[in-house]
């Protein structure tokens, strides 16, 4: 977590975390909505996706788009796969797990070594 002067956490990373969690919840409810044929899961999907975009828009005020989107999508892929595995019975084979590890490695490399910005 990036810290500003005085030890404060950069609020943009909190918005990004909120966007990621909201997107994962939206995707989870999307599956449960069964093609928007169920009202409450469908409404939850729209709400969580809407909040995810709202939070992401605040993230982009200070974090470069490419960096924010890489973190958002990379962490989102791993989290939604974990949620689907735990709660929806999705199977994850070795190539799927290896691919997710490569995604995590890519996000870490970009954030630790890149001079793209936002650090």
CORCOR-V41489 format. One line per field, one symbol per residue. psi: psi as a letter, one per 20 degrees, with the letter a starting at -180 (. if undefined). burial: I if it has 9 or more other C-alpha atoms within 8 Angstrom, else O. A space follows every 10 residues. Layout:
psi = ???
burial = ???
//
This chain:
psi = ppqaqjjqpo hhhgggghgg ghhggghghg ghimkkipgg hghhggghhg hghghhhhgi hipqgggghg gggghggggh ggghggijjp porghggggh hhgggggggg hhiqkhrj.
burial = OOOOOOOOII OIIOIIOIII IIIIIIIIII OIIOOIOIOO IIOIIIIIIO IIIIIIOIII OOIIOOIIOI IIIIIIIIII IOIIIOOOOO OOOOOOIOOI OOIIOOIOII IOOOOOOOO
//
